[in-house]
């Protein structure tokens, strides 16, 4: 789960950089994309990625404690 969260955060960073450079590239399906929308989506995915990372890290610690 930690690896999945790292992937989410990596894709979020790429989405943010591309969206700040050219919002039309990141949000190609919208007529008038804005940088504010890119920032909002990035914030949401960042929170999701960090939550998944925290839960995955906690799960790994519990598994290590269970095997000892």
Secondary structure, 3 states (H helix, E strand, C coil): CHHHHHHHHHHHHHHHHHHHHCHHHHCCCCCCCCHHHHHHHHHHHHHHHHHHHHHHHHHHHHHHHHHC
